[in-house]
Amino acid sequence: MRKEDMIPYLANAALVSVADGEFNPDEAKAIDSIRKEIGAGEQELKEALNIVARGGLKLMPVGRFSDKVRNLEDMIFVSLADGKLDKKQKPEILSFAKAIKISQTQLTQLLSETKLRLKPQSGPIKCPSCSKEIPPESKFCPFCGGKI
């Protein structure tokens, strides 16, 4: 991602997070996580939050198509950080998805992938049937087919 895209990218995520009138610690933590993932510094985050605080900002797709999709995923991530997608956040996300030409099917896929991203990361678990290590999100053992 280009350096000049980082501030508007973070501002998009922050704008969606405050669409419900709140900016809670879970959302702040999620935005800081995004900042680190895209390689932005604390100064870029501060600038993005200042832009949002001034008001009047509209969501603005930035960067390459892949950056735009990632930004949408991150906006969903921030919106769900407090455990719910607020009815005021949803139209913002839908509008952004439409602007970058993401279909409803693709948006549904991003939503389900983002929900997995929010689950606490844990190590492998053992299958109760065959005792082999399997991914923690498994519903069935990939080795023996046993139900988890």
GIGI-V263023 format. One record per pair of residues at least 24 apart in sequence whose C-alpha atoms are under 7 Angstrom apart, sorted by sequence separation. I is the first residue (numbers start at 1). GAP is how many residues later the second one is. If there is no record, write none. Layout:
I,GAP
I,GAP
This chain:
72,25
68,32
6,34
10,35
14,35
76,35
7,37
11,37
15,37
59,37
73,37
77,37
6,38
7,38
10,38
11,38
14,38
76,38
7,40
8,40
11,40
7,41
11,41
73,41
12,47
31,47
12,48
30,48
27,51
30,51
9,53
27,54
26,55
27,55
26,56
5,57
5,58
16,59
13,61
17,61
9,62
13,62
17,62
16,63
13,65
20,66
20,68
19,69
20,69
19,70
16,73
16,76
